[in-house]
Amino acid sequence: MVSRVDSKLVQIRWHGRGGQGVVTAGNLLVEVALDEGRYFQSTPDYGAERSGAPVAAYTLISDEPIYTHTPITDPDVVVVLDSTLVGKVNFLGGLKEDGLLVANSRLSPAELKKELGMSYGRVCTLDASRIAMATIGRNIPNVCMIGALLRAKEVVSPKAARTAIERRLKERFNERVVKANMEAFDRGYSETVLG
């Protein structure tokens, strides 16, 4: 369990499959926290290190120092990048009663909540795979899901996130890839269905 210095600590647990950018999503988010002068941690949790295997990552963002370095067992937010994990991975494990689930799903928030048997918390959904295929041309929904997360809960400034993500992408990719990812981010932010 993380030592909670103040109530502004946000614990995010990411779930997806290898190759979908789960770890990268957490890393991108903490770069924004760094730009905002906040404290952060980003930790991957690999099982079998292969494309398609379930992967988790943990992100902590706070206005105060974070002193422990452990996996998140009681997240404030769970972000699921792959809807096929439903029924295969217990991604709701430990989610706080007032927690938030942001899921890549074709279902509405109410439909997903019913399918999962959730009687607590908020659910927000986005068909991020469809958006990733339309913009990037591959099912890599991480940037799109960052947009969805920030629409559901402003853990960092969406404007600062957009700037930091674009800067990071420009360091590694050509203009076409950067433009496609930024469109995915914008659509993730604007098309998320809030529950």
GROMACS elastic network, one bead per residue, 0.5 to 0.9 nm:
[ bonds ]
;  ai    aj funct       b0    kb
    1     4     6  0.88338   500
    1    68     6  0.80136   500
    1    70     6  0.71191   500
    1    71     6  0.80097   500
    1    72     6  0.69330   500
    1    73     6  0.67807   500
    1    74     6  0.74559   500
    2    11     6  0.87544   500
    2    66     6  0.77310   500
    2    67     6  0.77162   500
    2    68     6  0.58830   500
    2    69     6  0.77474   500
    2    70     6  0.73162   500
    2    71     6  0.87841   500
    2    72     6  0.76028   500
    2    73     6  0.89766   500
    2    74     6  0.89568   500
    3     6     6  0.89473   500
    3    66     6  0.71209   500
    3    67     6  0.68102   500
    3    68     6  0.67108   500
    4     7     6  0.69341   500
    4     8     6  0.85805   500
    4     9     6  0.66957   500
    4    64     6  0.89625   500
    4    66     6  0.79186   500
    5     8     6  0.83898   500
    5     9     6  0.76600   500
    5    62     6  0.87060   500
    5    63     6  0.89102   500
    5    64     6  0.65049   500
    5    65     6  0.76083   500
    5    66     6  0.76806   500
    6     9     6  0.64083   500
    6    62     6  0.81136   500
    6    63     6  0.78554   500
    6    64     6  0.70753   500
    7    10     6  0.82140   500
    7    62     6  0.85813   500
    8    61     6  0.80897   500
    8    62     6  0.56918   500
    8    63     6  0.62204   500
    8    64     6  0.80937   500
    9    60     6  0.69871   500
    9    61     6  0.57119   500
    9    63     6  0.68542   500
    9    64     6  0.77562   500
    9    66     6  0.85999   500
   10    59     6  0.81228   500
   10    60     6  0.57467   500
   10    61     6  0.53225   500
   10    62     6  0.63493   500
   10    75     6  0.78763   500
   10    76     6  0.62212   500
   10    77     6  0.77371   500
   10   155     6  0.72106   500
   11    58     6  0.74706   500
   11    59     6  0.60432   500
   11    61     6  0.68023   500
   11    62     6  0.88269   500
   11    72     6  0.68712   500
   11    74     6  0.77874   500
   11    76     6  0.52495   500
   11    77     6  0.63895   500
   11    78     6  0.86385   500
   12    26     6  0.85555   500
   12    57     6  0.83538   500
   12    58     6  0.58440   500
   12    59     6  0.50423   500
   12    60     6  0.62701   500
   12    61     6  0.84258   500
   12    72     6  0.75476   500
   12    75     6  0.55753   500
   12    76     6  0.61179   500
   12    78     6  0.57400   500
   12    79     6  0.73447   500
   13    26     6  0.87792   500
   13    56     6  0.69742   500
   13    57     6  0.58763   500
   13    59     6  0.64084   500
   13    60     6  0.87978   500
   13    71     6  0.87216   500
   13    72     6  0.66182   500
   13    73     6  0.85344   500
   13    74     6  0.88971   500
   13    75     6  0.61724   500
   13    76     6  0.82285   500
   13    77     6  0.63739   500
   13    79     6  0.63162   500
   13    80     6  0.85804   500
   13    91     6  0.84114   500
   14    22     6  0.63892   500
   14    23     6  0.79705   500
   14    25     6  0.83456   500
   14    26     6  0.75326   500
   14    55     6  0.81127   500
   14    56     6  0.53305   500
   14    57     6  0.50207   500
   14    58     6  0.62187   500
   14    59     6  0.79643   500
   14    77     6  0.84899   500
   14    78     6  0.58497   500
   14    80     6  0.59907   500
   14    81     6  0.75712   500
   14    91     6  0.85337   500
   15    22     6  0.66695   500
   15    54     6  0.72543   500
   15    55     6  0.58541   500
   15    57     6  0.67613   500
   15    78     6  0.75727   500
   15    79     6  0.62069   500
   15    81     6  0.60959   500
   15    82     6  0.74263   500
   15    85     6  0.82666   500
   15    89     6  0.86262   500
   15    91     6  0.69120   500
   16    19     6  0.86804   500
   16    20     6  0.66871   500
   16    21     6  0.80770   500
   16    22     6  0.59612   500
   16    52     6  0.85474   500
   16    53     6  0.82762   500
   16    54     6  0.57575   500
   16    55     6  0.54008   500
   16    56     6  0.65054   500
   16    57     6  0.89195   500
   16    79     6  0.85098   500
   16    80     6  0.58683   500
   16    82     6  0.50733   500
   16    83     6  0.83264   500
   16    84     6  0.89102   500
   16    85     6  0.73318   500
   17    20     6  0.58309   500
   17    21     6  0.81205   500
   17    22     6  0.73083   500
   17    50     6  0.88515   500
   17    51     6  0.69899   500
   17    53     6  0.51412   500
   17    55     6  0.51975   500
   17    56     6  0.81411   500
   17    81     6  0.76603   500
   17    82     6  0.67457   500
   17    85     6  0.84322   500
   18    21     6  0.71906   500
   18    22     6  0.74263   500
   18    23     6  0.89365   500
   18    46     6  0.86578   500
   18    48     6  0.89981   500
   18    49     6  0.73043   500
   18    50     6  0.60687   500
   18    53     6  0.52733   500
   18    54     6  0.63064   500
   18    55     6  0.59253   500
   19    22     6  0.77669   500
   19    50     6  0.81191   500
   19    51     6  0.52796   500
   19    52     6  0.65454   500
   19    53     6  0.86449   500
   19   139     6  0.88244   500
   19   140     6  0.71439   500
   20    23     6  0.86315   500
   20    24     6  0.87610   500
   20    51     6  0.84816   500
   20    52     6  0.82279   500
   20    81     6  0.73555   500
   20    82     6  0.82197   500
   20   139     6  0.68512   500
   20   141     6  0.62861   500
   20   142     6  0.63860   500
   21    25     6  0.59615   500
   21    26     6  0.87720   500
   21    81     6  0.86437   500
   21   140     6  0.63426   500
   21   141     6  0.72842   500
   21   142     6  0.52695   500
   21   143     6  0.81775   500
   22    25     6  0.52565   500
   22    26     6  0.67348   500
   22    27     6  0.88976   500
   22    44     6  0.84425   500
   22    55     6  0.70697   500
   22    56     6  0.69177   500
   22    57     6  0.65826   500
   22    80     6  0.88887   500
   22    81     6  0.72822   500
   22   141     6  0.87804   500
   22   142     6  0.62623   500
   23    26     6  0.53275   500
   23    27     6  0.63176   500
   23    28     6  0.87009   500
   23    42     6  0.81702   500
   23    43     6  0.77075   500
   23    44     6  0.58154   500
   23    45     6  0.85150   500
   23    55     6  0.81643   500
   23    56     6  0.74714   500
   23    57     6  0.56449   500
   23    58     6  0.83115   500
   23   142     6  0.88991   500
   24    28     6  0.59968   500
   24    29     6  0.85434   500
   24   142     6  0.75135   500
   24   143     6  0.88436   500
   25    28     6  0.51496   500
   25    29     6  0.62702   500
   25    30     6  0.88284   500
   25    57     6  0.87898   500
   25   142     6  0.55092   500
   25   143     6  0.65924   500
   25   145     6  0.82028   500
   25   146     6  0.67884   500
   26    29     6  0.51883   500
   26    30     6  0.64182   500
   26    31     6  0.88090   500
   26    41     6  0.88592   500
   26    42     6  0.59359   500
   26    43     6  0.78740   500
   26    44     6  0.84263   500
   26    57     6  0.67681   500
   26    58     6  0.69014   500
   26    59     6  0.57505   500
   26   146     6  0.87897   500
   27    30     6  0.52777   500
   27    31     6  0.63759   500
   27    32     6  0.89572   500
   27    41     6  0.86569   500
   27    42     6  0.60100   500
   27    43     6  0.83815   500
   27    59     6  0.79870   500
   28    31     6  0.51627   500
   28    32     6  0.67043   500
   28    33     6  0.89728   500
   28   143     6  0.86784   500
   28   146     6  0.87181   500
   28   161     6  0.80772   500
   28   164     6  0.75755   500
   28   165     6  0.64306   500
   28   168     6  0.79921   500
   29    32     6  0.52680   500
   29    33     6  0.65326   500
   29    34     6  0.88476   500
   29    42     6  0.86551   500
   29    59     6  0.79622   500
   29    61     6  0.89014   500
   29   146     6  0.76838   500
   29   155     6  0.89984   500
   29   156     6  0.78126   500
   29   161     6  0.70953   500
   29   164     6  0.86526   500
   29   165     6  0.84093   500
   30    34     6  0.61023   500
   30    35     6  0.85287   500
   30    38     6  0.88055   500
   30    39     6  0.84348   500
   30    40     6  0.60178   500
   30    41     6  0.69642   500
   30    42     6  0.67769   500
   30    59     6  0.73514   500
   30    60     6  0.80743   500
   30    61     6  0.72603   500
   31    35     6  0.62670   500
   31    36     6  0.86659   500
   31    40     6  0.88404   500
   31   161     6  0.83438   500
   31   164     6  0.68964   500
   31   165     6  0.83831   500
   31   168     6  0.89954   500
   32    36     6  0.62480   500
   32    37     6  0.87255   500
   32    38     6  0.87545   500
   32   156     6  0.68736   500
   32   157     6  0.79819   500
   32   160     6  0.63482   500
   32   161     6  0.55048   500
   32   162     6  0.88413   500
   32   163     6  0.85476   500
   32   164     6  0.59627   500
   32   165     6  0.81016   500
   33    37     6  0.62941   500
   33    38     6  0.51631   500
   33    39     6  0.68202   500
   33    40     6  0.67101   500
   33    61     6  0.68415   500
   33    62     6  0.84804   500
   33   155     6  0.88145   500
   33   156     6  0.65370   500
   33   157     6  0.88209   500
   33   160     6  0.89382   500
   33   161     6  0.86731   500
   34    37     6  0.50600   500
   34    38     6  0.56234   500
   34    39     6  0.69416   500
   34    40     6  0.74627   500
   35    38     6  0.76320   500
   35   160     6  0.78202   500
   35   164     6  0.79324   500
   36   156     6  0.79746   500
   36   157     6  0.84481   500
   36   160     6  0.79691   500
   37    63     6  0.82734   500
   38    61     6  0.69634   500
   38    62     6  0.60407   500
   38    63     6  0.52592   500
   38    64     6  0.73691   500
   38    65     6  0.84947   500
   39    60     6  0.80186   500
   39    61     6  0.57744   500
   39    62     6  0.51411   500
   39    63     6  0.59472   500
   39    64     6  0.62287   500
   39    65     6  0.57602   500
   39    66     6  0.68849   500
   40    59     6  0.71669   500
   40    60     6  0.51873   500
   40    62     6  0.62248   500
   40    63     6  0.86999   500
   40    65     6  0.79833   500
   40    66     6  0.71630   500
   41    58     6  0.76897   500
   41    59     6  0.55641   500
   41    60     6  0.50327   500
   41    61     6  0.67860   500
   41    66     6  0.79212   500
   41    69     6  0.80254   500
   42    57     6  0.72248   500
   42    58     6  0.55756   500
   42    60     6  0.65664   500
   42    61     6  0.89010   500
   43    56     6  0.88380   500
   43    57     6  0.56065   500
   43    58     6  0.50788   500
   43    59     6  0.65764   500
   43    60     6  0.89455   500
   43    69     6  0.86226   500
   43    70     6  0.86540   500
   43    71     6  0.76826   500
   44    55     6  0.79273   500
   44    56     6  0.62681   500
   44    58     6  0.62968   500
   44    59     6  0.88829   500
   44    71     6  0.89082   500
   45    55     6  0.63377   500
   45    56     6  0.50907   500
   45    57     6  0.54001   500
   45    58     6  0.77546   500
   45    71     6  0.81337   500
   46    49     6  0.61562   500
   46    53     6  0.86655   500
   46    54     6  0.77866   500
   46    55     6  0.53879   500
   46    56     6  0.65799   500
   46    57     6  0.81060   500
   47    50     6  0.85774   500
   47    53     6  0.72852   500
   47    54     6  0.69138   500
   47    55     6  0.64734   500
   47    56     6  0.85002   500
   48    51     6  0.88628   500
   48    53     6  0.62160   500
   48    54     6  0.78556   500
   48    55     6  0.84023   500
   49    52     6  0.89072   500
   49    53     6  0.69416   500
   49    54     6  0.89401   500
   49    55     6  0.84472   500
   50    53     6  0.57055   500
   50    54     6  0.89091   500
   51    54     6  0.87541   500
   52    55     6  0.85793   500
   54    85     6  0.78365   500
   54    89     6  0.79451   500
   57    71     6  0.83811   500
   57    72     6  0.88993   500
   58    70     6  0.89816   500
   58    71     6  0.65108   500
   58    72     6  0.62682   500
   59    72     6  0.82430   500
   60    66     6  0.81184   500
   60    72     6  0.85705   500
   61    64     6  0.87479   500
   61    66     6  0.84184   500
   61   155     6  0.77452   500
   61   156     6  0.86617   500
   62    65     6  0.69550   500
   62    66     6  0.72247   500
   63    66     6  0.89849   500
   66    69     6  0.81387   500
   70    73     6  0.86352   500
   72    75     6  0.59563   500
   72    94     6  0.87079   500
   73    93     6  0.74697   500
   73    94     6  0.56197   500
   73    95     6  0.78712   500
   74    77     6  0.89233   500
   74    93     6  0.76399   500
   74    95     6  0.53540   500
   74    96     6  0.60811   500
   75    78     6  0.65833   500
   75    92     6  0.89899   500
   75    93     6  0.87402   500
   75    94     6  0.65198   500
   75    95     6  0.51583   500
   75    96     6  0.62681   500
   75    99     6  0.72687   500
   75   100     6  0.87167   500
   76    95     6  0.63292   500
   76    96     6  0.58375   500
   76    97     6  0.87667   500
   76    98     6  0.75771   500
   76   100     6  0.63548   500
   76   101     6  0.87423   500
   77    95     6  0.71393   500
   77    96     6  0.81985   500
   77    99     6  0.57047   500
   77   101     6  0.58627   500
   77   102     6  0.75433   500
   77   149     6  0.87859   500
   77   153     6  0.87738   500
   78    91     6  0.72244   500
   78    92     6  0.73017   500
   78    95     6  0.72763   500
   78    99     6  0.79630   500
   78   100     6  0.63218   500
   78   102     6  0.62545   500
   78   103     6  0.81076   500
   79    91     6  0.87064   500
   79   100     6  0.83947   500
   79   101     6  0.59666   500
   79   103     6  0.57939   500
   79   104     6  0.81953   500
   79   145     6  0.77090   500
   79   146     6  0.88164   500
   79   149     6  0.73449   500
   80    83     6  0.70024   500
   80    85     6  0.81034   500
   80    91     6  0.77554   500
   80   101     6  0.76643   500
   80   102     6  0.63288   500
   80   104     6  0.60385   500
   80   105     6  0.87889   500
   80   145     6  0.83799   500
   81    85     6  0.87938   500
   81   102     6  0.86223   500
   81   103     6  0.63564   500
   81   104     6  0.52484   500
   81   105     6  0.85733   500
   81   128     6  0.78027   500
   81   129     6  0.83437   500
   81   140     6  0.86416   500
   81   141     6  0.64769   500
   81   142     6  0.68034   500
   81   145     6  0.69345   500
   82    85     6  0.59666   500
   82    86     6  0.83202   500
   82   103     6  0.76893   500
   82   104     6  0.59320   500
   82   105     6  0.77734   500
   82   128     6  0.89198   500
   82   129     6  0.80840   500
   82   141     6  0.84570   500
   83    86     6  0.59077   500
   83   103     6  0.71534   500
   83   104     6  0.57629   500
   83   105     6  0.55846   500
   83   106     6  0.84986   500
   84    87     6  0.79120   500
   84    88     6  0.76603   500
   85    88     6  0.50389   500
   85    89     6  0.55307   500
   85    90     6  0.83774   500
   85    91     6  0.82256   500
   86    89     6  0.64022   500
   86    90     6  0.78384   500
   86    91     6  0.81260   500
   86   116     6  0.77838   500
   87    90     6  0.71731   500
   87   116     6  0.83047   500
   88    91     6  0.88947   500
   89    92     6  0.85388   500
   90    93     6  0.55844   500
   91    94     6  0.84585   500
   91    95     6  0.82788   500
   92    95     6  0.54303   500
   92   101     6  0.80421   500
   92   116     6  0.88553   500
   92   118     6  0.88439   500
   93    96     6  0.89498   500
   94    97     6  0.88267   500
   95    98     6  0.81366   500
   95    99     6  0.57578   500
   95   100     6  0.77631   500
   95   101     6  0.83979   500
   95   121     6  0.83213   500
   96   100     6  0.80886   500
   96   120     6  0.85547   500
   96   121     6  0.74609   500
   97   100     6  0.88331   500
   97   119     6  0.89383   500
   97   120     6  0.56486   500
   97   121     6  0.55689   500
   98   120     6  0.67708   500
   98   122     6  0.71769   500
   99   120     6  0.78343   500
   99   122     6  0.63621   500
   99   123     6  0.87069   500
  100   121     6  0.57270   500
  100   123     6  0.58483   500
  100   124     6  0.76935   500
  100   152     6  0.81962   500
  100   153     6  0.83456   500
  101   121     6  0.76244   500
  101   122     6  0.62038   500
  101   124     6  0.62560   500
  101   125     6  0.82751   500
  101   149     6  0.89922   500
  102   122     6  0.84654   500
  102   123     6  0.59401   500
  102   125     6  0.57631   500
  102   126     6  0.79282   500
  102   145     6  0.80240   500
  102   148     6  0.71569   500
  102   149     6  0.62907   500
  102   152     6  0.74611   500
  102   192     6  0.89810   500
  103   109     6  0.87505   500
  103   112     6  0.87704   500
  103   123     6  0.75939   500
  103   124     6  0.63793   500
  103   126     6  0.64443   500
  103   127     6  0.83028   500
  103   128     6  0.85589   500
  103   145     6  0.80446   500
  103   148     6  0.86040   500
  103   149     6  0.89830   500
  104   107     6  0.88215   500
  104   124     6  0.88602   500
  104   125     6  0.59060   500
  104   126     6  0.51098   500
  104   127     6  0.52838   500
  104   128     6  0.53070   500
  104   129     6  0.69574   500
  104   141     6  0.81419   500
  104   145     6  0.73345   500
  104   148     6  0.89937   500
  105   108     6  0.77263   500
  105   109     6  0.88058   500
  105   112     6  0.78991   500
  105   125     6  0.57140   500
  105   126     6  0.55653   500
  105   128     6  0.72374   500
  105   129     6  0.81756   500
  106   112     6  0.88654   500
  106   125     6  0.73721   500
  106   126     6  0.66049   500
  106   128     6  0.85327   500
  106   130     6  0.89214   500
  107   110     6  0.79208   500
  107   111     6  0.56980   500
  107   112     6  0.57122   500
  107   125     6  0.70056   500
  107   126     6  0.81004   500
  107   127     6  0.80973   500
  108   111     6  0.51259   500
  108   112     6  0.61594   500
  108   113     6  0.84803   500
  108   123     6  0.88486   500
  108   124     6  0.78117   500
  108   125     6  0.62525   500
  108   126     6  0.82325   500
  108   193     6  0.71071   500
  108   194     6  0.88392   500
  108   195     6  0.81598   500
  109   112     6  0.52519   500
  109   113     6  0.60179   500
  109   114     6  0.85693   500
  109   122     6  0.81981   500
  109   123     6  0.52273   500
  109   124     6  0.52830   500
  109   125     6  0.56209   500
  109   126     6  0.89536   500
  109   193     6  0.70176   500
  109   194     6  0.70528   500
  109   195     6  0.52646   500
  110   113     6  0.51119   500
  110   114     6  0.61799   500
  110   115     6  0.86261   500
  110   123     6  0.75439   500
  110   124     6  0.88139   500
  110   195     6  0.70136   500
  111   114     6  0.51635   500
  111   115     6  0.61441   500
  111   116     6  0.86554   500
  112   116     6  0.60885   500
  112   117     6  0.84107   500
  112   118     6  0.85841   500
  112   123     6  0.76974   500
  112   124     6  0.89205   500
  112   125     6  0.81659   500
  113   116     6  0.52270   500
  113   117     6  0.60371   500
  113   118     6  0.51949   500
  113   119     6  0.77002   500
  113   120     6  0.88697   500
  113   122     6  0.84245   500
  113   123     6  0.66311   500
  114   118     6  0.63261   500
  114   119     6  0.83116   500
  115   118     6  0.78865   500
  118   121     6  0.76169   500
  122   194     6  0.84564   500
  122   195     6  0.59470   500
  123   152     6  0.88539   500
  123   193     6  0.88675   500
  123   194     6  0.70941   500
  123   195     6  0.51565   500
  124   148     6  0.81243   500
  124   149     6  0.85505   500
  124   152     6  0.67624   500
  124   192     6  0.68219   500
  124   193     6  0.55949   500
  124   195     6  0.50443   500
  125   128     6  0.86406   500
  125   148     6  0.79139   500
  125   192     6  0.58704   500
  125   193     6  0.53087   500
  125   194     6  0.68694   500
  125   195     6  0.78468   500
  126   129     6  0.85204   500
  126   131     6  0.89052   500
  126   144     6  0.89285   500
  126   145     6  0.79312   500
  126   148     6  0.70428   500
  126   188     6  0.70910   500
  126   191     6  0.67571   500
  126   193     6  0.62001   500
  126   194     6  0.89938   500
  127   130     6  0.56011   500
  127   131     6  0.66759   500
  127   132     6  0.88880   500
  127   188     6  0.85886   500
  127   191     6  0.86105   500
  127   192     6  0.81608   500
  128   132     6  0.59532   500
  128   133     6  0.84868   500
  128   139     6  0.83770   500
  128   140     6  0.86440   500
  128   141     6  0.55650   500
  128   142     6  0.84047   500
  128   144     6  0.60850   500
  128   145     6  0.65751   500
  128   148     6  0.86042   500
  128   184     6  0.82684   500
  128   187     6  0.88328   500
  128   188     6  0.68180   500
  128   192     6  0.88840   500
  129   132     6  0.50373   500
  129   133     6  0.61043   500
  129   134     6  0.85344   500
  129   138     6  0.82634   500
  129   139     6  0.54124   500
  129   140     6  0.71771   500
  129   141     6  0.57469   500
  129   144     6  0.86722   500
  130   133     6  0.52403   500
  130   134     6  0.61920   500
  130   135     6  0.86728   500
  130   139     6  0.78015   500
  130   141     6  0.87449   500
  131   134     6  0.50479   500
  131   135     6  0.60299   500
  131   136     6  0.80326   500
  131   137     6  0.89465   500
  131   139     6  0.85706   500
  131   141     6  0.77229   500
  131   144     6  0.75154   500
  131   183     6  0.89927   500
  131   184     6  0.63043   500
  131   187     6  0.73748   500
  131   188     6  0.77156   500
  132   135     6  0.52410   500
  132   136     6  0.52342   500
  132   137     6  0.63678   500
  132   138     6  0.60859   500
  132   139     6  0.55023   500
  132   140     6  0.60224   500
  132   141     6  0.53872   500
  132   142     6  0.86641   500
  132   143     6  0.87098   500
  132   144     6  0.70515   500
  132   180     6  0.85999   500
  132   181     6  0.81009   500
  132   184     6  0.62370   500
  133   136     6  0.56093   500
  133   139     6  0.55734   500
  133   140     6  0.79021   500
  133   141     6  0.85230   500
  134   137     6  0.57896   500
  134   138     6  0.81555   500
  134   180     6  0.89074   500
  134   184     6  0.85833   500
  135   138     6  0.82353   500
  135   179     6  0.87509   500
  135   180     6  0.51063   500
  135   181     6  0.70017   500
  135   182     6  0.89924   500
  135   183     6  0.67207   500
  135   184     6  0.60796   500
  136   139     6  0.78359   500
  136   140     6  0.77094   500
  136   141     6  0.89351   500
  136   177     6  0.69375   500
  136   179     6  0.89369   500
  136   180     6  0.52733   500
  136   181     6  0.63668   500
  136   183     6  0.87803   500
  136   184     6  0.75344   500
  137   140     6  0.85506   500
  137   180     6  0.87403   500
  138   141     6  0.83256   500
  140   143     6  0.79400   500
  140   144     6  0.85069   500
  141   144     6  0.52521   500
  141   145     6  0.60029   500
  141   146     6  0.87060   500
  141   184     6  0.80200   500
  142   145     6  0.50868   500
  142   146     6  0.62941   500
  142   147     6  0.88238   500
  142   185     6  0.87452   500
  143   146     6  0.50869   500
  143   147     6  0.65629   500
  143   148     6  0.88151   500
  143   165     6  0.81183   500
  143   181     6  0.65142   500
  143   182     6  0.77966   500
  143   184     6  0.65431   500
  143   185     6  0.53673   500
  143   188     6  0.79500   500
  144   147     6  0.52122   500
  144   148     6  0.64540   500
  144   149     6  0.88373   500
  144   181     6  0.75568   500
  144   182     6  0.83525   500
  144   183     6  0.83514   500
  144   186     6  0.74007   500
  144   187     6  0.69514   500
  144   189     6  0.73897   500
  145   149     6  0.60158   500
  145   150     6  0.85105   500
  145   184     6  0.86233   500
  145   185     6  0.73440   500
  145   188     6  0.60539   500
  145   189     6  0.80614   500
  146   149     6  0.50338   500
  146   150     6  0.62213   500
  146   151     6  0.86106   500
  146   161     6  0.85277   500
  146   185     6  0.68704   500
  146   188     6  0.73959   500
  146   189     6  0.78620   500
  147   150     6  0.52631   500
  147   151     6  0.62621   500
  147   152     6  0.87413   500
  147   158     6  0.74512   500
  147   161     6  0.85214   500
  147   162     6  0.84859   500
  147   184     6  0.80384   500
  147   186     6  0.64683   500
  147   187     6  0.74866   500
  147   190     6  0.79168   500
  147   192     6  0.83181   500
  148   151     6  0.51437   500
  148   152     6  0.62671   500
  148   153     6  0.86197   500
  148   185     6  0.79156   500
  148   186     6  0.89455   500
  148   187     6  0.84390   500
  148   190     6  0.77779   500
  148   191     6  0.77900   500
  148   192     6  0.55037   500
  148   193     6  0.86314   500
  149   152     6  0.51308   500
  149   153     6  0.59632   500
  149   154     6  0.74702   500
  149   155     6  0.81774   500
  149   188     6  0.84469   500
  149   189     6  0.76762   500
  149   192     6  0.85925   500
  150   153     6  0.50513   500
  150   155     6  0.64470   500
  150   156     6  0.71340   500
  150   157     6  0.76547   500
  150   158     6  0.60646   500
  150   161     6  0.87267   500
  150   189     6  0.68374   500
  151   154     6  0.64523   500
  151   158     6  0.78840   500
  151   188     6  0.81829   500
  151   189     6  0.52957   500
  151   190     6  0.74477   500
  151   192     6  0.70119   500
  151   194     6  0.82152   500
  152   189     6  0.85017   500
  152   192     6  0.77516   500
  152   193     6  0.86132   500
  152   194     6  0.65052   500
  152   195     6  0.86917   500
  153   156     6  0.84975   500
  154   157     6  0.62519   500
  154   158     6  0.70648   500
  155   158     6  0.86175   500
  156   159     6  0.87058   500
  156   160     6  0.74218   500
  156   161     6  0.69951   500
  157   160     6  0.51358   500
  157   161     6  0.60671   500
  157   162     6  0.86250   500
  158   162     6  0.61194   500
  158   163     6  0.86473   500
  158   189     6  0.84974   500
  159   162     6  0.51821   500
  159   163     6  0.63588   500
  159   164     6  0.87209   500
  160   163     6  0.51270   500
  160   164     6  0.61086   500
  160   165     6  0.85122   500
  161   164     6  0.51463   500
  161   165     6  0.59468   500
  161   166     6  0.83876   500
  162   165     6  0.52850   500
  162   166     6  0.60789   500
  162   167     6  0.85496   500
  162   182     6  0.73873   500
  162   185     6  0.75000   500
  162   186     6  0.83287   500
  163   166     6  0.52794   500
  163   167     6  0.61543   500
  163   168     6  0.86880   500
  164   167     6  0.50803   500
  164   168     6  0.61415   500
  164   169     6  0.85826   500
  165   168     6  0.51303   500
  165   169     6  0.60780   500
  165   170     6  0.85380   500
  165   181     6  0.88556   500
  165   182     6  0.79951   500
  166   169     6  0.51573   500
  166   170     6  0.61127   500
  166   171     6  0.88064   500
  166   178     6  0.65868   500
  166   179     6  0.84171   500
  166   181     6  0.82140   500
  166   182     6  0.67936   500
  167   170     6  0.52446   500
  167   171     6  0.66472   500
  168   171     6  0.53402   500
  168   172     6  0.70375   500
  168   173     6  0.88813   500
  169   172     6  0.53679   500
  169   173     6  0.57080   500
  169   174     6  0.82666   500
  169   175     6  0.89275   500
  169   177     6  0.80326   500
  169   178     6  0.57680   500
  169   181     6  0.83424   500
  170   173     6  0.54850   500
  170   174     6  0.67700   500
  170   175     6  0.71697   500
  170   177     6  0.87567   500
  170   178     6  0.63147   500
  171   174     6  0.86224   500
  173   176     6  0.80735   500
  173   177     6  0.60583   500
  173   178     6  0.64212   500
  174   177     6  0.55699   500
  174   178     6  0.63704   500
  174   179     6  0.87575   500
  175   178     6  0.50701   500
  175   179     6  0.60252   500
  175   180     6  0.85335   500
  176   179     6  0.51970   500
  176   180     6  0.61489   500
  176   181     6  0.86666   500
  177   180     6  0.51055   500
  177   181     6  0.61694   500
  177   182     6  0.85833   500
  178   181     6  0.52398   500
  178   182     6  0.61579   500
  178   183     6  0.86170   500
  179   182     6  0.51613   500
  179   183     6  0.61970   500
  179   184     6  0.86343   500
  180   183     6  0.51526   500
  180   184     6  0.62612   500
  180   185     6  0.87567   500
  181   185     6  0.61724   500
  181   186     6  0.86280   500
  182   186     6  0.61687   500
  182   187     6  0.85189   500
  183   186     6  0.51035   500
  183   187     6  0.60605   500
  183   188     6  0.83855   500
  184   187     6  0.51579   500
  184   188     6  0.59151   500
  184   189     6  0.85300   500
  185   188     6  0.50265   500
  185   189     6  0.62079   500
  185   190     6  0.86827   500
  186   189     6  0.51590   500
  186   190     6  0.61719   500
  186   191     6  0.84128   500
  187   190     6  0.50584   500
  187   191     6  0.55550   500
  187   192     6  0.80323   500
  188   191     6  0.54969   500
  188   192     6  0.59376   500
  189   192     6  0.59798   500
  190   193     6  0.86850   500
